[in-house]
Amino acid sequence: MDADLDLHAQAQAQIERDLAVWNDAQQKQSMRYRAAKQAATTLAAEFHLEQKHLLAIGDSWFDYPIQGNNPLSGPSDIKVQLQAICSPAPIIYSTAHRGDASTDEMSLPKQQRILDLLVDKSKWPSGKPDAIIVSAGGNDVAGNNFCIFLDYNDGKAGGLNAQRYAGVLAIVKSSYLALFALRDRHAPGVPIYAHCYDFPTPNGVPAPCGYGPWLKPSLDFCNWPAGPGKVIVHNALVQFKAMVDALAADPANKFHIVPTQGTLNDAHWANELHPDPTGFRMIAQKFATALGMSQVSSAVAAEIVAAPTKKTAATAAAPKDKKSRKHKRQPAS
């Protein structure tokens, strides 16, 4: 038990370090932005770099540390893609972490992280974010718990168990309502933009390092073959979208749904739950359009996102410095 607690503490500490590295980089970029704006004001010049300052809250769609299924690559998630495709690139502070369910995202520690960012006025030129972007709900449903929401296929069952699935959607809805309340207390008026994922194929393809698969094992356990299984997953996401659409229909929530369902085809998925870099870029383009941000060409964006991977590959292929070589004894002639 003590060892488990120690591992959990280490994992939480690593999450804090990862977020600090990302957010520190965003703060430095924001300071450069402010300096440029101040210089334009001093010189009575037109300022051309009006960057949006965003807060990202979410799961692996905002924190996917690799490209596709390549463990030696750099990140390719939506927030990374937004910074690649938009000109000027937005500043995106983040509390997102892969694997988080909506209840994790709105747990006490995460709400404290969100609050710490919101109340730090040095991060927001206008005193608060221009918008909050959210990816929430996927991990409440997918994974080992997916079987909870399935009927066993006895030849009569329909797939999703209506009562049980309505229960998990109610939990996700509660998480969103908690976020709206937190926003209203500390950043009133800031709009929230969330997506509704897209339709994956439950094919059993995992991510590297033992993560996943998240859908097919539960479908297999409940006796659902591939064809009906894909229909079940599709129906689950349609119901998810209906739930968040209902929240967006209430003007008091200042909540907007980015229409992402139907964006990707099978070629755009790296594994059961995550798009490849092109797929993430396509989803990010939907966000950029909803947020009213100017976009560069897809080719330029792809090159920007791929740059860390190319650097890693070049480093691995480069010859070692002479000082780091082991001097082997030459055989006698």
C-alpha positions as CSV (number, residue, x, y, z in Angstrom):
1,M,0.0,0.0,0.0
2,D,2.8,2.4,0.9
3,A,4.6,1.7,-2.4
4,D,1.3,2.4,-4.3
5,L,0.9,5.7,-2.5
6,D,4.5,6.6,-3.2
7,L,4.0,5.9,-6.9
8,H,0.8,7.9,-7.0
9,A,2.6,10.9,-5.3
10,Q,5.5,10.6,-7.8
11,A,3.0,10.6,-10.7
12,Q,1.2,13.6,-9.4
13,A,4.5,15.4,-8.9
14,Q,5.4,14.6,-12.5
15,I,2.1,16.0,-13.8
16,E,2.8,19.2,-11.9
17,R,6.3,19.5,-13.4
18,D,4.9,18.8,-16.9
19,L,2.3,21.5,-16.6
20,A,4.8,24.0,-15.1
21,V,7.1,23.5,-18.0
22,W,4.3,24.1,-20.5
23,N,2.8,27.1,-18.7
24,D,6.2,28.7,-18.1
25,A,6.8,28.6,-21.8
26,Q,3.4,30.2,-22.5
27,Q,4.1,33.0,-19.9
28,K,7.5,33.8,-21.7
29,Q,5.7,34.0,-25.0
30,S,3.0,36.2,-23.5
31,M,5.7,38.6,-22.1
32,R,7.2,38.9,-25.6
33,Y,3.8,39.7,-26.9
34,R,3.3,42.4,-24.3
35,A,6.7,43.9,-25.0
36,A,5.9,44.0,-28.7
37,K,2.6,45.6,-28.1
38,Q,4.1,48.2,-25.8
39,A,6.7,49.0,-28.4
40,A,4.0,49.6,-31.0
41,T,2.2,51.9,-28.6
42,T,5.3,53.8,-27.9
43,L,6.1,54.3,-31.6
44,A,2.4,55.0,-32.5
45,A,2.6,52.0,-34.9
46,E,-0.1,49.6,-35.8
47,F,0.1,46.4,-33.8
48,H,-0.4,43.3,-36.0
49,L,0.0,40.4,-33.5
50,E,-3.2,40.3,-31.4
51,Q,-2.8,36.9,-29.8
52,K,-5.7,35.2,-28.1
53,H,-4.9,34.0,-24.5
54,L,-6.7,30.7,-23.8
55,L,-7.1,28.3,-21.0
56,A,-7.1,24.6,-21.9
57,I,-8.8,22.1,-19.6
58,G,-8.9,18.5,-20.8
59,D,-7.7,15.0,-21.5
60,S,-5.4,13.4,-24.0
61,W,-6.9,15.3,-26.9
62,F,-5.3,18.3,-25.4
63,D,-2.3,16.4,-24.0
64,Y,-1.1,13.7,-26.5
65,P,2.7,13.5,-26.0
66,I,3.5,11.7,-29.3
67,Q,2.6,11.8,-33.0
68,G,0.5,8.9,-34.0
69,N,1.9,5.8,-32.4
70,N,5.6,6.9,-32.6
71,P,6.9,6.9,-29.0
72,L,10.1,8.9,-30.1
73,S,8.1,11.8,-31.5
74,G,6.9,15.1,-30.1
75,P,3.3,16.1,-29.1
76,S,0.6,16.5,-31.6
77,D,-2.6,17.3,-29.6
78,I,-5.2,20.0,-30.3
79,K,-3.5,22.7,-28.3
80,V,-0.1,22.1,-30.1
81,Q,-1.9,22.1,-33.4
82,L,-3.7,25.3,-32.6
83,Q,-0.4,27.0,-32.0
84,A,0.9,25.6,-35.3
85,I,-2.1,26.5,-37.5
86,C,-3.0,29.9,-36.2
87,S,-1.2,33.2,-37.0
88,P,-0.4,34.7,-34.6
89,A,-0.2,31.6,-32.5
90,P,-2.4,31.7,-29.4
91,I,-1.0,31.6,-25.9
92,I,-2.6,28.5,-24.2
93,Y,-2.2,28.0,-20.5
94,S,-3.2,24.4,-19.6
95,T,-4.4,22.1,-16.8
96,A,-5.0,19.3,-19.3
97,H,-3.6,15.8,-18.7
98,R,-3.9,12.6,-20.7
99,G,-6.2,10.0,-19.0
100,D,-8.3,12.5,-17.1
101,A,-12.0,11.9,-16.9
102,S,-14.3,14.9,-16.5
103,T,-14.5,14.1,-12.8
104,D,-10.7,14.3,-12.7
105,E,-10.7,17.6,-14.6
106,M,-13.1,19.1,-12.1
107,S,-11.8,17.4,-8.9
108,L,-10.5,19.6,-6.1
109,P,-6.9,19.6,-7.1
110,K,-7.7,20.4,-10.7
111,Q,-10.2,23.2,-9.8
112,Q,-7.4,24.6,-7.7
113,R,-5.0,24.6,-10.7
114,I,-7.6,26.3,-12.8
115,L,-8.2,28.9,-10.1
116,D,-4.5,29.5,-9.7
117,L,-4.3,30.3,-13.4
118,L,-7.5,32.4,-13.5
119,V,-6.6,34.7,-10.6
120,D,-3.0,35.3,-11.9
121,K,-3.7,38.5,-13.8
122,S,-0.1,38.6,-15.1
123,K,-1.2,35.8,-17.5
124,W,-4.1,37.6,-19.0
125,P,-3.6,41.0,-20.8
126,S,-7.4,41.7,-20.5
127,G,-7.5,40.4,-16.9
128,K,-9.0,37.0,-17.8
129,P,-8.8,34.5,-20.7
130,D,-10.2,35.3,-24.1
131,A,-11.8,31.8,-24.0
132,I,-11.6,28.5,-22.2
133,I,-11.3,25.4,-24.4
134,V,-12.3,22.0,-23.1
135,S,-12.0,18.3,-24.0
136,A,-14.0,16.3,-21.4
137,G,-16.0,13.2,-21.2
138,G,-14.2,10.6,-23.3
139,N,-12.4,8.9,-20.4
140,D,-15.6,8.8,-18.3
141,V,-16.9,6.3,-20.9
142,A,-14.0,4.7,-22.7
143,G,-11.5,2.3,-21.2
144,N,-12.0,-0.7,-18.8
145,N,-15.2,0.9,-17.6
146,F,-16.9,0.9,-21.0
147,C,-18.4,-2.6,-20.3
148,I,-20.5,-1.0,-17.5
149,F,-22.6,0.7,-20.1
150,L,-23.1,-2.3,-22.4
151,D,-25.8,-4.9,-22.4
152,Y,-24.6,-8.5,-23.0
153,N,-25.4,-9.5,-26.6
154,D,-27.9,-12.4,-26.0
155,G,-29.5,-11.8,-29.4
156,K,-32.1,-9.5,-27.9
157,A,-30.2,-6.6,-26.3
158,G,-29.7,-3.4,-28.2
159,G,-26.1,-2.5,-27.2
160,L,-25.9,0.5,-25.0
161,N,-27.8,0.1,-21.7
162,A,-30.0,3.2,-21.7
163,Q,-30.2,3.6,-17.9
164,R,-26.6,3.1,-17.2
165,Y,-25.3,5.2,-20.0
166,A,-27.7,8.0,-19.0
167,G,-26.0,7.9,-15.6
168,V,-22.5,8.5,-16.9
169,L,-23.7,11.3,-19.2
170,A,-25.3,12.9,-16.1
171,I,-21.9,12.8,-14.4
172,V,-20.2,14.4,-17.3
173,K,-22.9,17.1,-17.4
174,S,-22.3,17.7,-13.7
175,S,-18.6,18.3,-14.4
176,Y,-19.5,20.8,-17.1
177,L,-21.9,22.6,-14.7
178,A,-19.2,22.7,-12.1
179,L,-16.9,24.3,-14.6
180,F,-19.5,26.9,-15.6
181,A,-20.0,27.8,-11.9
182,L,-16.2,28.1,-11.4
183,R,-15.9,30.4,-14.4
184,D,-18.8,32.5,-13.3
185,R,-17.2,33.1,-9.9
186,H,-13.7,33.9,-11.1
187,A,-13.8,34.8,-14.9
188,P,-17.4,35.9,-15.5
189,G,-18.3,36.3,-19.2
190,V,-15.5,34.2,-20.6
191,P,-16.9,31.9,-23.2
192,I,-16.2,28.1,-23.1
193,Y,-15.7,26.0,-26.2
194,A,-15.8,22.3,-26.1
195,H,-15.7,19.6,-28.7
196,C,-17.7,16.3,-29.0
197,Y,-14.9,14.0,-30.2
198,D,-15.4,12.0,-33.4
199,F,-16.4,8.4,-34.4
200,P,-13.5,5.9,-33.9
201,T,-13.4,2.3,-35.0
202,P,-13.2,-0.1,-32.1
203,N,-10.4,-2.2,-33.7
204,G,-8.3,-3.0,-30.7
205,V,-5.3,-0.9,-31.8
206,P,-3.6,0.5,-28.6
207,A,-1.2,3.4,-28.1
208,P,2.5,2.6,-27.3
209,C,3.7,1.6,-23.9
210,G,0.7,-0.5,-23.0
211,Y,-2.0,2.2,-23.1
212,G,-5.3,0.9,-24.5
213,P,-7.1,-0.5,-26.3
214,W,-10.1,1.2,-24.8
215,L,-13.2,-0.1,-26.6
216,K,-12.9,-3.5,-28.3
217,P,-12.0,-5.5,-25.1
218,S,-15.3,-4.4,-23.5
219,L,-17.3,-5.1,-26.7
220,D,-15.6,-8.6,-26.9
221,F,-16.4,-9.2,-23.2
222,C,-20.1,-8.4,-23.9
223,N,-20.2,-10.5,-27.1
224,W,-20.5,-7.7,-29.6
225,P,-18.8,-8.3,-33.0
226,A,-17.0,-5.6,-35.0
227,G,-19.9,-4.3,-37.0
228,P,-22.5,-3.8,-34.2
229,G,-19.7,-2.7,-32.0
230,K,-18.9,0.3,-34.2
231,V,-22.6,1.2,-34.3
232,I,-22.7,1.1,-30.5
233,V,-19.7,3.5,-30.2
234,H,-21.3,5.8,-32.8
235,N,-24.6,5.9,-30.9
236,A,-22.8,6.6,-27.6
237,L,-21.1,9.6,-29.2
238,V,-24.3,10.9,-30.8
239,Q,-25.9,10.8,-27.3
240,F,-22.9,12.5,-25.8
241,K,-23.3,15.3,-28.4
242,A,-27.0,15.7,-27.6
243,M,-26.1,16.2,-24.0
244,V,-23.5,18.9,-24.5
245,D,-25.7,20.5,-27.2
246,A,-28.4,20.9,-24.6
247,L,-26.0,22.7,-22.3
248,A,-24.9,25.0,-25.2
249,A,-28.6,25.8,-25.9
250,D,-28.8,27.7,-22.6
251,P,-27.4,31.2,-23.2
252,A,-26.6,31.6,-19.5
253,N,-23.9,28.9,-19.8
254,K,-21.9,30.9,-22.4
255,F,-21.0,27.5,-23.8
256,H,-20.3,26.6,-27.4
257,I,-19.8,23.2,-29.0
258,V,-17.2,22.9,-31.8
259,P,-18.8,20.5,-34.4
260,T,-16.1,17.9,-34.6
261,Q,-18.2,14.7,-35.2
262,G,-17.9,13.5,-38.8
263,T,-14.6,15.3,-39.4
264,L,-12.3,12.3,-39.5
265,N,-12.3,9.1,-41.5
266,D,-10.6,5.8,-40.6
267,A,-7.2,6.9,-42.1
268,H,-7.0,9.8,-39.5
269,W,-6.9,7.6,-36.4
270,A,-3.6,6.5,-34.8
271,N,-5.3,4.0,-32.5
272,E,-8.8,3.4,-31.0
273,L,-9.1,6.8,-29.2
274,H,-6.6,9.2,-30.7
275,P,-6.2,10.8,-34.1
276,D,-2.9,10.9,-36.0
277,P,-1.3,14.4,-36.4
278,T,-3.4,15.1,-39.5
279,G,-6.5,14.2,-37.6
280,F,-5.7,16.4,-34.6
281,R,-4.9,19.2,-37.0
282,M,-8.3,18.8,-38.6
283,I,-10.0,19.0,-35.2
284,A,-7.9,22.0,-34.3
285,Q,-9.0,23.8,-37.5
286,K,-12.6,23.4,-36.2
287,F,-11.6,25.1,-33.0
288,A,-9.7,27.9,-34.7
289,T,-12.7,28.6,-36.9
290,A,-15.0,28.7,-33.9
291,L,-12.6,31.0,-32.0
292,G,-12.3,33.3,-35.0
293,M,-8.5,32.8,-35.4
294,S,-6.6,33.2,-38.7
295,Q,-5.0,30.0,-40.0
296,V,-1.9,29.3,-42.0
297,S,-1.7,26.5,-44.6
298,S,-1.9,22.9,-43.6
299,A,1.6,22.2,-45.0
300,V,3.2,24.9,-42.9
301,A,1.3,23.7,-39.8
302,A,2.4,20.1,-40.4
303,E,6.0,21.2,-40.7
304,I,5.9,23.1,-37.4
305,V,4.4,20.1,-35.5
306,A,6.8,17.6,-37.1
307,A,9.9,19.7,-36.2
308,P,10.5,18.2,-32.8
309,T,10.4,14.7,-34.3
310,K,12.9,15.6,-37.0
311,K,15.2,17.1,-34.4
312,T,15.0,13.9,-32.3
313,A,15.7,11.7,-35.2
314,A,18.6,13.9,-36.3
315,T,20.1,13.8,-32.8
316,A,19.8,10.0,-32.7
317,A,21.4,9.6,-36.0
318,A,24.3,12.1,-35.4
319,P,27.8,10.6,-34.7
320,K,28.8,10.9,-31.1
321,D,31.3,13.5,-30.0
322,K,34.8,12.3,-29.8
323,K,34.9,12.9,-26.0
324,S,31.9,10.6,-25.5
325,R,33.4,7.7,-27.5
326,K,34.8,4.7,-25.7
327,H,38.4,4.3,-26.8
328,K,38.9,0.7,-27.8
329,R,42.3,-0.9,-27.5
330,Q,43.7,-1.6,-31.0
331,P,44.7,-5.1,-31.7
332,A,48.5,-5.7,-32.0
333,S,49.8,-5.6,-35.5
